[in-house]
Amino acid sequence: MFITVINHLAGNSFDSQVYGIRMANDYINAQQREVVHQLGRNWLWRSELPTWALMVGVYGGWFGCVIYWQTLGLFLTTLLLIVFTTWYMSLQHELIHGHPTRFPGLNQLFGTLPLAVWYPYGLYRDSHLAHHRNHTLTEPDEDPETYYLSPERWAQLKPWQQRLIHLRNTFPGRLLLGPLLDIVATLKMMLLARDRAAISMWVIHLTLLAGLFYWMQQQGLSPLWFVVAVSYPALALTKIRSFYEHRAEEAPLARSVNNEAAWPWRLLFLNLNYHSVHHDLPGLPWYGLRKVYLLYRDGYHQRNHGFRVAGYGEWLLRFWRKPVNVNAHPGTHKDAQHADHFTADVRYPPSNDAWPDRSANDAAETTRRAG
């Protein structure tokens, strides 16, 4: 009986339609489409039990840490809350993509509590769904999640502003400075909100946040400590995942990376390190991304023109001081003068395909140019 009810609630189609927006799938071939649909008929996938269990774990862990923080101690509580808050943001992403139920309103209820403080669920939802238009991915005027600026906007920046952007585009800068810049931009959006829907969204968010902080204070845990020592570091952790997820590339399906990260990162980020797979199959549940990637690893390597990395440590080593080149958007042409590449030490047997592993600044000879 329980499974029957869950199956009724679960959204079992991977040709996803979220909040009335059709999110088309880009299968590698007809065989992959059949394999994915066959996987979707598995009772575990149909029930979405992994996502239900995830919600219990995330909410139980987060609230349990706050309730028992004096027993755990402030240091351990802080570390655990950073992990659970980051995990909650990964869960919100899964809810946006139509899991674990086929009812967007119900999924939204599961993700509305402001456990991460800064972003209303509706703001994240609308921004992220717009980001999933693959044909405009990375374009500054179209993709709300891009780090690229238009050439015109980049030229207008003062030298100190350009240096700040370069600093943000290093790996440490993205973690330390990136959350602050995002928070400032979000607060600016809040202050400029004028339409009724946006104002209502912020009123609900701030009301829930005030209630959450009041309850936290009643538990003896400082809300200010939570904001500074938990929420900000949790946002920084999400910047590890999003560091160089996308590059400017003429072929839309070659703009997203597949990062072969270690299992702790995969669990924390719910397999979104396989980001090319996620953008091609946005309705695929988090527990299916790795399986599909491993089945078609070589196919994805060809499709996204070798945009693959062996783990987040590769980004750390490569961009510890050097900024990644996501400043002015290059359009369909790349800067051959500064093109470079590296071969990653991947965790799985290497393939004999034609596209070598490359960093985001692909070598000019493998870049497709317009005209």
C-alpha positions as a printed Julia matrix, in Angstrom:
371×3 Matrix{Float64}:
  0.0    0.0     0.0
  2.79   2.42    0.91
  4.6    1.8    -2.39
  1.33   2.29   -4.3
  0.81   5.69   -2.72
  4.42   6.72   -3.34
  4.23   5.57   -6.96
  1.16   7.73   -7.44
  2.94  10.77   -6.03
  6.24  10.21   -7.81
  6.93  11.77  -11.17
  8.13   8.82  -13.23
  8.59  10.4   -16.63
 12.06  11.58  -17.55
 10.67  13.71  -20.38
 10.37  16.34  -17.73
  7.91  19.2   -17.49
  8.46  21.37  -14.42
  6.2   24.3   -13.44
  4.66  24.18  -16.9
  8.07  24.43  -18.61
  8.94  21.64  -21.01
 12.51  20.5   -20.41
 13.51  18.43  -23.42
 15.89  15.51  -23.1
 18.93  15.15  -25.34
 19.65  11.45  -25.5
 22.94  10.29  -26.98
 21.07   7.79  -29.13
 17.86   5.76  -29.3
 19.44   2.96  -27.28
 20.16   5.32  -24.4
 16.58   6.54  -24.47
 15.32   2.96  -24.15
 17.81   2.15  -21.37
 16.83   5.24  -19.38
 13.13   4.47  -19.72
 13.79   0.87  -18.7
 15.63   2.1   -15.6
 12.67   4.35  -14.87
 10.37   1.35  -14.69
 12.39  -0.1   -11.8
 10.3   -0.04   -8.61
 12.99   1.84   -6.68
 13.09   4.6    -9.25
  9.32   4.72   -9.55
  8.87   5.01   -5.8
 11.57   7.71   -5.49
 12.45   6.14   -2.14
 16.05   7.42   -2.27
 14.78  11.01   -2.41
 12.2   10.44    0.34
 14.94   8.94    2.5
 17.2   11.86    1.63
 14.59  14.36    2.83
 14.21  12.52    6.13
 17.98  12.46    6.56
 18.54  16.11    5.69
 15.7   17.51    7.78
 16.3   15.1    10.65
 20.01  15.83   10.66
 19.62  19.6    10.45
 17.0   19.95   13.17
 18.65  17.26   15.29
 21.91  19.2    15.29
 20.19  22.38   16.45
 18.16  20.62   19.15
 21.12  18.67   20.54
 23.88  21.17   19.84
 24.87  21.48   23.5
 25.36  17.72   23.71
 27.33  17.62   20.46
 29.35  20.73   21.26
 29.54  23.93   19.22
 32.44  22.85   17.01
 30.96  19.52   15.89
 27.49  21.06   15.56
 28.87  23.78   13.3
 30.64  21.29   11.04
 27.58  19.05   10.8
 25.25  21.98   10.12
 27.51  23.15    7.29
 27.19  19.71    5.68
 23.43  19.44    6.23
 22.81  22.99    4.98
 24.82  22.31    1.83
 22.96  19.02    1.4
 19.66  20.88    1.79
 20.57  23.16   -1.11
 21.29  20.09   -3.21
 17.89  18.72   -2.17
 16.2   21.97   -3.22
 17.7   21.52   -6.66
 16.24  18.02   -6.85
 12.82  19.34   -5.81
 12.93  21.95   -8.57
 13.46  19.18  -11.13
 10.26  17.37  -10.23
 11.28  14.96   -7.49
 10.07  13.17   -5.46
  6.47  13.92   -6.56
  4.77  14.94   -9.76
  3.18  17.91   -7.97
  5.35  21.07   -8.11
  3.44  22.74   -5.3
  4.06  19.82   -2.96
  7.73  19.7    -3.9
  7.95  23.41   -3.19
  6.58  22.89    0.32
  9.41  20.44    0.96
 11.99  23.08   -0.03
 10.53  26.36    1.22
 12.04  26.44    4.71
 15.01  28.87    4.61
 17.53  26.5     6.17
 20.25  28.05    3.99
 19.06  31.61    4.87
 19.68  33.66    1.75
 17.64  32.48   -1.22
 13.85  32.12   -1.4
 12.94  28.82   -3.06
 10.92  30.63   -5.74
 13.86  32.83   -6.69
 16.17  29.84   -7.03
 13.51  27.89   -8.94
 12.84  30.6   -11.54
 16.51  31.38  -12.03
 17.49  27.74  -12.35
 14.78  26.78  -14.81
 15.83  29.71  -17.02
 19.41  28.45  -16.75
 18.32  25.12  -18.24
 17.72  26.55  -21.69
 20.73  24.77  -23.17
 20.78  26.82  -26.37
 21.49  30.01  -24.37
 23.66  28.41  -21.67
 26.5   30.74  -20.49
 25.18  33.73  -22.47
 25.22  36.78  -20.16
 21.89  38.27  -21.24
 20.07  34.93  -21.21
 21.56  32.64  -18.55
 20.93  34.01  -15.03
 23.49  31.63  -13.5
 26.4   32.42  -15.81
 29.65  33.89  -14.53
 30.38  35.43  -17.92
 29.83  39.12  -18.61
 28.98  40.6   -21.96
 31.98  42.18  -23.72
 30.28  45.55  -23.4
 29.74  45.16  -19.67
 33.31  43.92  -19.15
 34.69  46.97  -21.0
 32.66  49.26  -18.73
 34.17  47.89  -15.53
 36.82  49.91  -13.76
 40.26  48.29  -13.41
 39.67  47.44   -9.73
 36.37  45.8   -10.64
 38.08  43.66  -13.28
 40.72  42.65  -10.74
 37.93  41.71   -8.34
 36.34  39.49  -11.0
 39.71  37.87  -11.7
 40.1   37.2    -7.98
 36.61  35.7    -7.83
 37.52  33.4   -10.7
 40.35  31.72   -8.83
 39.38  28.61   -6.88
 39.93  30.18   -3.41
 38.32  33.42   -4.57
 35.2   31.62   -5.74
 34.81  30.02   -2.3
 35.66  33.07   -0.2
 34.37  35.95   -2.31
 31.73  34.28   -4.5
 29.1   33.86   -1.76
 29.44  37.5    -0.69
 28.9   38.78   -4.23
 25.88  36.49   -4.62
 24.41  37.67   -1.32
 24.82  41.32   -2.33
 23.12  40.65   -5.67
 20.27  38.78   -3.95
 19.67  41.55   -1.42
 19.64  44.06   -4.26
 16.95  42.0    -5.99
 14.94  41.97   -2.77
 15.13  45.75   -2.4
 14.15  46.28   -6.04
 11.21  43.84   -5.97
  8.07  45.61   -7.17
  5.58  43.07   -8.54
  3.18  41.35   -6.18
  4.51  37.83   -6.71
  8.1   38.83   -5.91
  7.07  40.81   -2.84
  4.94  37.91   -1.58
  7.84  35.51   -2.11
 10.17  37.68   -0.04
  7.57  38.28    2.69
  7.03  34.51    3.08
 10.76  33.85    3.05
 11.6   36.51    5.63
  8.68  35.49    7.86
  9.81  31.87    7.86
 13.4   32.98    8.45
 12.37  35.11   11.44
 10.46  32.16   12.9
 13.4   29.83   12.31
 15.82  32.24   13.98
 13.45  32.69   16.93
 13.21  28.92   17.4
 16.99  28.61   17.06
 17.46  31.28   19.74
 15.1   29.34   21.99
 17.43  26.35   21.62
 20.31  28.53   22.82
 22.07  28.62   19.43
 22.92  32.08   18.13
 21.32  32.92   14.74
 24.23  35.28   14.08
 26.66  32.4    14.61
 24.61  30.28   12.24
 24.69  32.95    9.52
 28.43  33.59    9.81
 29.8   30.15   10.71
 27.31  27.85    8.96
 25.35  29.52    6.17
 28.27  31.31    4.54
 30.59  28.27    4.56
 27.73  26.15    3.18
 27.36  28.58    0.28
 31.11  28.34   -0.22
 30.87  24.55   -0.48
 28.3   24.88   -3.26
 30.83  27.01   -5.12
 33.13  23.99   -5.28
 30.5   22.17   -7.32
 29.71  25.1    -9.58
 33.34  26.05  -10.2
 33.72  25.75  -13.93
 30.56  23.74  -14.54
 30.06  25.57  -17.82
 32.18  27.07  -20.55
 31.45  29.19  -23.6
 31.35  26.8   -26.55
 29.6   26.95  -29.9
 27.95  23.54  -29.48
 25.36  23.85  -26.66
 25.79  20.22  -25.59
 29.54  20.77  -25.13
 29.13  23.57  -22.59
 28.74  21.46  -19.42
 31.43  19.48  -17.63
 31.46  15.93  -16.3
 33.48  15.89  -13.09
 34.52  12.42  -11.92
 34.58  13.43   -8.27
 35.07  11.18   -5.25
 32.04   9.68   -3.51
 31.77  12.2    -0.61
 31.37  15.04   -3.12
 28.97  12.99   -5.24
 26.77  12.35   -2.21
 26.89  15.93   -0.98
 26.08  17.34   -4.42
 23.68  14.53   -5.36
 25.74  13.57   -8.42
 25.48  17.0   -10.02
 29.17  16.71  -10.73
 27.96  14.77  -13.79
 26.66  18.06  -15.0
 26.61  17.35  -18.71
 24.37  14.35  -18.06
 22.1   16.48  -15.88
 21.7   19.15  -18.55
 21.04  16.56  -21.24
 18.52  14.64  -19.08
 17.15  17.21  -16.59
 14.38  14.89  -15.38
 16.76  12.12  -14.36
 16.76  11.62  -10.55
 19.98  12.17   -8.65
 20.52   8.46   -8.01
 20.4    7.78  -11.76
 22.98  10.29  -12.96
 26.08   8.25  -12.12
 24.62   5.02  -13.51
 23.74   6.64  -16.83
 27.11   8.41  -16.98
 29.09   5.21  -16.47
 27.02   3.39  -19.08
 27.7    6.1   -21.67
 30.93   7.63  -20.46
 32.64   7.58  -23.85
 29.56   8.98  -25.54
 29.49  11.94  -23.2
 33.21  12.43  -23.68
 32.6   12.81  -27.4
 29.48  14.91  -27.01
 30.97  17.58  -24.76
 34.27  17.66  -26.65
 36.43  16.26  -23.88
 35.19  18.64  -21.19
 35.88  16.2   -18.37
 37.89  16.45  -15.16
 39.06  13.85  -12.65
 37.79  15.64   -9.55
 37.6   19.0    -7.83
 41.25  18.67   -6.83
 42.13  19.26  -10.51
 40.43  22.65  -10.39
 42.12  23.47   -7.08
 45.59  22.69   -8.42
 45.06  24.41  -11.73
 43.28  27.53  -10.54
 44.79  28.08   -7.1
 46.22  31.39   -8.28
 45.35  31.57  -11.96
 41.77  32.74  -12.67
 39.59  30.66  -14.9
 38.74  32.53  -18.08
 35.07  33.35  -17.58
 35.25  37.11  -17.92
 33.96  38.61  -21.17
 31.86  36.09  -23.07
 33.73  35.18  -26.28
 30.63  34.34  -28.31
 31.25  31.52  -30.75
 34.95  32.3   -31.15
 37.65  31.45  -28.63
 40.85  33.26  -27.77
 43.44  31.01  -29.43
 46.32  33.0   -27.99
 45.47  31.9   -24.45
 44.16  28.43  -25.25
 45.64  25.59  -23.22
 44.71  22.09  -22.09
 45.61  19.33  -19.7
 45.06  15.6   -19.49
 43.27  14.45  -16.34
 44.01  11.33  -14.34
 40.54   9.81  -14.42
 39.27   7.12  -12.05
 38.0    4.78  -14.74
 39.75   3.02  -17.66
 40.63   5.54  -20.38
 38.72   5.4   -23.62
 40.15   5.46  -27.09
 37.91   8.23  -28.3
 39.04  11.16  -30.36
 38.57  13.93  -27.82
 41.31  14.28  -25.16
 40.42  15.55  -21.7
 40.64  19.32  -21.67
 40.23  22.22  -19.34
 37.57  24.8   -19.95
 39.97  26.88  -22.08
 40.08  24.3   -24.87
 42.93  24.23  -27.36
 42.05  26.25  -30.42
 42.35  23.34  -32.82
 39.42  21.53  -31.12
 37.19  24.57  -30.9
 34.41  24.81  -33.42
 34.17  28.28  -34.85
 31.28  30.02  -36.51
 31.57  30.94  -40.13
